[in-house]
Amino acid sequence: MGEMRGVPALVGALLYGSGLRLLEALQLRVKDIDFERWEIIVRSGKGDRDRRTMLPEVLMGPLGRQLDARRIEHEADRRSGGGRVALPMGLAR
């Protein structure tokens, strides 16, 4: 697989390489990716069930770089007073 370009290519590679459905790939969270075990946890997938699927080796580098870039961007946003979101119902849980 050649060098991936951008988020759409990464999402496509997740669909093809991990067997994720489109909405599952789009709803992934950082905590759902386990680089040490090479797996992805799909939460509330088909049938409202959680499941685990493989994280292909070819995606380890691109996905890690994407997460690193977003982490750096988030830290810069926080330093400038941003990087926060409202959790109106989340706090109640």
Chimera marker file (.cmm) of the C-alpha trace (Angstrom):
<marker_set name="trace">
<marker id="1" x="0.000" y="0.000" z="0.000" r="1" g="1" b="0" radius="0.5"/>
<marker id="2" x="1.455" y="3.386" z="-0.967" r="1" g="1" b="0" radius="0.5"/>
<marker id="3" x="1.611" y="6.430" z="1.282" r="1" g="1" b="0" radius="0.5"/>
<marker id="4" x="-1.896" y="7.446" z="2.334" r="1" g="1" b="0" radius="0.5"/>
<marker id="5" x="-2.983" y="11.004" z="1.755" r="1" g="1" b="0" radius="0.5"/>
<marker id="6" x="-5.391" y="12.569" z="4.177" r="1" g="1" b="0" radius="0.5"/>
<marker id="7" x="-8.181" y="11.484" z="6.424" r="1" g="1" b="0" radius="0.5"/>
<marker id="8" x="-10.442" y="10.089" z="3.651" r="1" g="1" b="0" radius="0.5"/>
<marker id="9" x="-7.696" y="7.666" z="2.600" r="1" g="1" b="0" radius="0.5"/>
<marker id="10" x="-7.156" y="6.655" z="6.232" r="1" g="1" b="0" radius="0.5"/>
<marker id="11" x="-10.884" y="6.016" z="6.702" r="1" g="1" b="0" radius="0.5"/>
<marker id="12" x="-10.962" y="3.955" z="3.499" r="1" g="1" b="0" radius="0.5"/>
<marker id="13" x="-8.001" y="1.928" z="4.710" r="1" g="1" b="0" radius="0.5"/>
<marker id="14" x="-9.758" y="1.291" z="8.032" r="1" g="1" b="0" radius="0.5"/>
<marker id="15" x="-12.853" y="0.077" z="6.174" r="1" g="1" b="0" radius="0.5"/>
<marker id="16" x="-10.857" y="-2.227" z="3.952" r="1" g="1" b="0" radius="0.5"/>
<marker id="17" x="-8.165" y="-3.380" z="6.382" r="1" g="1" b="0" radius="0.5"/>
<marker id="18" x="-10.135" y="-3.714" z="9.603" r="1" g="1" b="0" radius="0.5"/>
<marker id="19" x="-13.579" y="-4.629" z="8.359" r="1" g="1" b="0" radius="0.5"/>
<marker id="20" x="-15.126" y="-1.555" z="9.938" r="1" g="1" b="0" radius="0.5"/>
<marker id="21" x="-18.392" y="-0.186" z="8.661" r="1" g="1" b="0" radius="0.5"/>
<marker id="22" x="-18.398" y="3.467" z="7.587" r="1" g="1" b="0" radius="0.5"/>
<marker id="23" x="-20.128" y="4.853" z="10.689" r="1" g="1" b="0" radius="0.5"/>
<marker id="24" x="-17.921" y="2.711" z="12.935" r="1" g="1" b="0" radius="0.5"/>
<marker id="25" x="-14.804" y="4.201" z="11.343" r="1" g="1" b="0" radius="0.5"/>
<marker id="26" x="-16.162" y="7.748" z="11.576" r="1" g="1" b="0" radius="0.5"/>
<marker id="27" x="-17.092" y="7.329" z="15.249" r="1" g="1" b="0" radius="0.5"/>
<marker id="28" x="-13.748" y="5.917" z="16.412" r="1" g="1" b="0" radius="0.5"/>
<marker id="29" x="-12.247" y="7.499" z="19.488" r="1" g="1" b="0" radius="0.5"/>
<marker id="30" x="-8.614" y="7.562" z="20.538" r="1" g="1" b="0" radius="0.5"/>
<marker id="31" x="-9.335" y="5.250" z="23.459" r="1" g="1" b="0" radius="0.5"/>
<marker id="32" x="-10.791" y="2.655" z="21.052" r="1" g="1" b="0" radius="0.5"/>
<marker id="33" x="-7.428" y="2.065" z="19.367" r="1" g="1" b="0" radius="0.5"/>
<marker id="34" x="-4.991" y="-0.272" z="21.098" r="1" g="1" b="0" radius="0.5"/>
<marker id="35" x="-1.606" y="-0.072" z="19.377" r="1" g="1" b="0" radius="0.5"/>
<marker id="36" x="-0.008" y="-2.602" z="21.756" r="1" g="1" b="0" radius="0.5"/>
<marker id="37" x="-2.555" y="-5.334" z="20.974" r="1" g="1" b="0" radius="0.5"/>
<marker id="38" x="-3.010" y="-4.247" z="17.350" r="1" g="1" b="0" radius="0.5"/>
<marker id="39" x="-6.774" y="-4.012" z="17.715" r="1" g="1" b="0" radius="0.5"/>
<marker id="40" x="-9.687" y="-1.627" z="17.467" r="1" g="1" b="0" radius="0.5"/>
<marker id="41" x="-12.642" y="-1.748" z="19.812" r="1" g="1" b="0" radius="0.5"/>
<marker id="42" x="-15.905" y="-1.020" z="18.020" r="1" g="1" b="0" radius="0.5"/>
<marker id="43" x="-18.457" y="0.293" z="20.483" r="1" g="1" b="0" radius="0.5"/>
<marker id="44" x="-22.190" y="-0.189" z="19.913" r="1" g="1" b="0" radius="0.5"/>
<marker id="45" x="-21.718" y="-1.648" z="16.452" r="1" g="1" b="0" radius="0.5"/>
<marker id="46" x="-24.240" y="-3.685" z="14.513" r="1" g="1" b="0" radius="0.5"/>
<marker id="47" x="-26.809" y="-5.093" z="16.904" r="1" g="1" b="0" radius="0.5"/>
<marker id="48" x="-25.684" y="-2.505" z="19.488" r="1" g="1" b="0" radius="0.5"/>
<marker id="49" x="-22.808" y="-4.774" z="20.516" r="1" g="1" b="0" radius="0.5"/>
<marker id="50" x="-19.171" y="-4.045" z="21.228" r="1" g="1" b="0" radius="0.5"/>
<marker id="51" x="-16.588" y="-6.040" z="19.305" r="1" g="1" b="0" radius="0.5"/>
<marker id="52" x="-12.872" y="-6.113" z="18.632" r="1" g="1" b="0" radius="0.5"/>
<marker id="53" x="-11.226" y="-6.175" z="15.242" r="1" g="1" b="0" radius="0.5"/>
<marker id="54" x="-7.648" y="-6.124" z="14.058" r="1" g="1" b="0" radius="0.5"/>
<marker id="55" x="-5.552" y="-3.030" z="13.473" r="1" g="1" b="0" radius="0.5"/>
<marker id="56" x="-3.517" y="-3.856" z="10.370" r="1" g="1" b="0" radius="0.5"/>
<marker id="57" x="0.221" y="-3.268" z="10.588" r="1" g="1" b="0" radius="0.5"/>
<marker id="58" x="0.089" y="-1.047" z="7.511" r="1" g="1" b="0" radius="0.5"/>
<marker id="59" x="-2.140" y="1.408" z="9.412" r="1" g="1" b="0" radius="0.5"/>
<marker id="60" x="-0.005" y="1.623" z="12.558" r="1" g="1" b="0" radius="0.5"/>
<marker id="61" x="2.270" y="4.377" z="11.213" r="1" g="1" b="0" radius="0.5"/>
<marker id="62" x="-0.320" y="6.551" z="9.437" r="1" g="1" b="0" radius="0.5"/>
<marker id="63" x="-2.818" y="6.282" z="12.288" r="1" g="1" b="0" radius="0.5"/>
<marker id="64" x="-0.144" y="7.024" z="14.893" r="1" g="1" b="0" radius="0.5"/>
<marker id="65" x="1.001" y="10.090" z="12.933" r="1" g="1" b="0" radius="0.5"/>
<marker id="66" x="-2.592" y="11.315" z="12.595" r="1" g="1" b="0" radius="0.5"/>
<marker id="67" x="-3.147" y="10.995" z="16.342" r="1" g="1" b="0" radius="0.5"/>
<marker id="68" x="0.172" y="12.725" z="17.111" r="1" g="1" b="0" radius="0.5"/>
<marker id="69" x="-0.724" y="15.637" z="14.816" r="1" g="1" b="0" radius="0.5"/>
<marker id="70" x="-4.157" y="16.045" z="16.421" r="1" g="1" b="0" radius="0.5"/>
<marker id="71" x="-2.600" y="15.863" z="19.910" r="1" g="1" b="0" radius="0.5"/>
<marker id="72" x="-0.153" y="18.662" z="19.044" r="1" g="1" b="0" radius="0.5"/>
<marker id="73" x="-2.974" y="20.724" z="17.535" r="1" g="1" b="0" radius="0.5"/>
<marker id="74" x="-5.125" y="20.202" z="20.644" r="1" g="1" b="0" radius="0.5"/>
<marker id="75" x="-2.280" y="21.232" z="22.967" r="1" g="1" b="0" radius="0.5"/>
<marker id="76" x="-1.750" y="24.421" z="20.930" r="1" g="1" b="0" radius="0.5"/>
<marker id="77" x="-5.496" y="25.157" z="21.097" r="1" g="1" b="0" radius="0.5"/>
<marker id="78" x="-5.469" y="24.694" z="24.876" r="1" g="1" b="0" radius="0.5"/>
<marker id="79" x="-2.480" y="27.021" z="25.290" r="1" g="1" b="0" radius="0.5"/>
<marker id="80" x="-4.397" y="29.703" z="23.389" r="1" g="1" b="0" radius="0.5"/>
<marker id="81" x="-7.514" y="29.289" z="25.563" r="1" g="1" b="0" radius="0.5"/>
<marker id="82" x="-9.475" y="26.903" z="23.317" r="1" g="1" b="0" radius="0.5"/>
<marker id="83" x="-9.558" y="23.145" z="22.898" r="1" g="1" b="0" radius="0.5"/>
<marker id="84" x="-12.629" y="22.614" z="25.031" r="1" g="1" b="0" radius="0.5"/>
<marker id="85" x="-16.095" y="21.271" z="24.279" r="1" g="1" b="0" radius="0.5"/>
<marker id="86" x="-19.413" y="21.475" z="26.086" r="1" g="1" b="0" radius="0.5"/>
<marker id="87" x="-20.666" y="18.270" z="27.705" r="1" g="1" b="0" radius="0.5"/>
<marker id="88" x="-24.155" y="19.222" z="28.866" r="1" g="1" b="0" radius="0.5"/>
<marker id="89" x="-25.437" y="15.666" z="29.358" r="1" g="1" b="0" radius="0.5"/>
<marker id="90" x="-22.041" y="14.003" z="29.733" r="1" g="1" b="0" radius="0.5"/>
<marker id="91" x="-21.491" y="15.414" z="33.217" r="1" g="1" b="0" radius="0.5"/>
<marker id="92" x="-24.745" y="13.930" z="34.460" r="1" g="1" b="0" radius="0.5"/>
<marker id="93" x="-23.415" y="10.437" z="33.694" r="1" g="1" b="0" radius="0.5"/>
<link id1="1" id2="2" r="1" g="1" b="0" radius="0.2"/>
<link id1="2" id2="3" r="1" g="1" b="0" radius="0.2"/>
<link id1="3" id2="4" r="1" g="1" b="0" radius="0.2"/>
<link id1="4" id2="5" r="1" g="1" b="0" radius="0.2"/>
<link id1="5" id2="6" r="1" g="1" b="0" radius="0.2"/>
<link id1="6" id2="7" r="1" g="1" b="0" radius="0.2"/>
<link id1="7" id2="8" r="1" g="1" b="0" radius="0.2"/>
<link id1="8" id2="9" r="1" g="1" b="0" radius="0.2"/>
<link id1="9" id2="10" r="1" g="1" b="0" radius="0.2"/>
<link id1="10" id2="11" r="1" g="1" b="0" radius="0.2"/>
<link id1="11" id2="12" r="1" g="1" b="0" radius="0.2"/>
<link id1="12" id2="13" r="1" g="1" b="0" radius="0.2"/>
<link id1="13" id2="14" r="1" g="1" b="0" radius="0.2"/>
<link id1="14" id2="15" r="1" g="1" b="0" radius="0.2"/>
<link id1="15" id2="16" r="1" g="1" b="0" radius="0.2"/>
<link id1="16" id2="17" r="1" g="1" b="0" radius="0.2"/>
<link id1="17" id2="18" r="1" g="1" b="0" radius="0.2"/>
<link id1="18" id2="19" r="1" g="1" b="0" radius="0.2"/>
<link id1="19" id2="20" r="1" g="1" b="0" radius="0.2"/>
<link id1="20" id2="21" r="1" g="1" b="0" radius="0.2"/>
<link id1="21" id2="22" r="1" g="1" b="0" radius="0.2"/>
<link id1="22" id2="23" r="1" g="1" b="0" radius="0.2"/>
<link id1="23" id2="24" r="1" g="1" b="0" radius="0.2"/>
<link id1="24" id2="25" r="1" g="1" b="0" radius="0.2"/>
<link id1="25" id2="26" r="1" g="1" b="0" radius="0.2"/>
<link id1="26" id2="27" r="1" g="1" b="0" radius="0.2"/>
<link id1="27" id2="28" r="1" g="1" b="0" radius="0.2"/>
<link id1="28" id2="29" r="1" g="1" b="0" radius="0.2"/>
<link id1="29" id2="30" r="1" g="1" b="0" radius="0.2"/>
<link id1="30" id2="31" r="1" g="1" b="0" radius="0.2"/>
<link id1="31" id2="32" r="1" g="1" b="0" radius="0.2"/>
<link id1="32" id2="33" r="1" g="1" b="0" radius="0.2"/>
<link id1="33" id2="34" r="1" g="1" b="0" radius="0.2"/>
<link id1="34" id2="35" r="1" g="1" b="0" radius="0.2"/>
<link id1="35" id2="36" r="1" g="1" b="0" radius="0.2"/>
<link id1="36" id2="37" r="1" g="1" b="0" radius="0.2"/>
<link id1="37" id2="38" r="1" g="1" b="0" radius="0.2"/>
<link id1="38" id2="39" r="1" g="1" b="0" radius="0.2"/>
<link id1="39" id2="40" r="1" g="1" b="0" radius="0.2"/>
<link id1="40" id2="41" r="1" g="1" b="0" radius="0.2"/>
<link id1="41" id2="42" r="1" g="1" b="0" radius="0.2"/>
<link id1="42" id2="43" r="1" g="1" b="0" radius="0.2"/>
<link id1="43" id2="44" r="1" g="1" b="0" radius="0.2"/>
<link id1="44" id2="45" r="1" g="1" b="0" radius="0.2"/>
<link id1="45" id2="46" r="1" g="1" b="0" radius="0.2"/>
<link id1="46" id2="47" r="1" g="1" b="0" radius="0.2"/>
<link id1="47" id2="48" r="1" g="1" b="0" radius="0.2"/>
<link id1="48" id2="49" r="1" g="1" b="0" radius="0.2"/>
<link id1="49" id2="50" r="1" g="1" b="0" radius="0.2"/>
<link id1="50" id2="51" r="1" g="1" b="0" radius="0.2"/>
<link id1="51" id2="52" r="1" g="1" b="0" radius="0.2"/>
<link id1="52" id2="53" r="1" g="1" b="0" radius="0.2"/>
<link id1="53" id2="54" r="1" g="1" b="0" radius="0.2"/>
<link id1="54" id2="55" r="1" g="1" b="0" radius="0.2"/>
<link id1="55" id2="56" r="1" g="1" b="0" radius="0.2"/>
<link id1="56" id2="57" r="1" g="1" b="0" radius="0.2"/>
<link id1="57" id2="58" r="1" g="1" b="0" radius="0.2"/>
<link id1="58" id2="59" r="1" g="1" b="0" radius="0.2"/>
<link id1="59" id2="60" r="1" g="1" b="0" radius="0.2"/>
<link id1="60" id2="61" r="1" g="1" b="0" radius="0.2"/>
<link id1="61" id2="62" r="1" g="1" b="0" radius="0.2"/>
<link id1="62" id2="63" r="1" g="1" b="0" radius="0.2"/>
<link id1="63" id2="64" r="1" g="1" b="0" radius="0.2"/>
<link id1="64" id2="65" r="1" g="1" b="0" radius="0.2"/>
<link id1="65" id2="66" r="1" g="1" b="0" radius="0.2"/>
<link id1="66" id2="67" r="1" g="1" b="0" radius="0.2"/>
<link id1="67" id2="68" r="1" g="1" b="0" radius="0.2"/>
<link id1="68" id2="69" r="1" g="1" b="0" radius="0.2"/>
<link id1="69" id2="70" r="1" g="1" b="0" radius="0.2"/>
<link id1="70" id2="71" r="1" g="1" b="0" radius="0.2"/>
<link id1="71" id2="72" r="1" g="1" b="0" radius="0.2"/>
<link id1="72" id2="73" r="1" g="1" b="0" radius="0.2"/>
<link id1="73" id2="74" r="1" g="1" b="0" radius="0.2"/>
<link id1="74" id2="75" r="1" g="1" b="0" radius="0.2"/>
<link id1="75" id2="76" r="1" g="1" b="0" radius="0.2"/>
<link id1="76" id2="77" r="1" g="1" b="0" radius="0.2"/>
<link id1="77" id2="78" r="1" g="1" b="0" radius="0.2"/>
<link id1="78" id2="79" r="1" g="1" b="0" radius="0.2"/>
<link id1="79" id2="80" r="1" g="1" b="0" radius="0.2"/>
<link id1="80" id2="81" r="1" g="1" b="0" radius="0.2"/>
<link id1="81" id2="82" r="1" g="1" b="0" radius="0.2"/>
<link id1="82" id2="83" r="1" g="1" b="0" radius="0.2"/>
<link id1="83" id2="84" r="1" g="1" b="0" radius="0.2"/>
<link id1="84" id2="85" r="1" g="1" b="0" radius="0.2"/>
<link id1="85" id2="86" r="1" g="1" b="0" radius="0.2"/>
<link id1="86" id2="87" r="1" g="1" b="0" radius="0.2"/>
<link id1="87" id2="88" r="1" g="1" b="0" radius="0.2"/>
<link id1="88" id2="89" r="1" g="1" b="0" radius="0.2"/>
<link id1="89" id2="90" r="1" g="1" b="0" radius="0.2"/>
<link id1="90" id2="91" r="1" g="1" b="0" radius="0.2"/>
<link id1="91" id2="92" r="1" g="1" b="0" radius="0.2"/>
<link id1="92" id2="93" r="1" g="1" b="0" radius="0.2"/>
</marker_set>
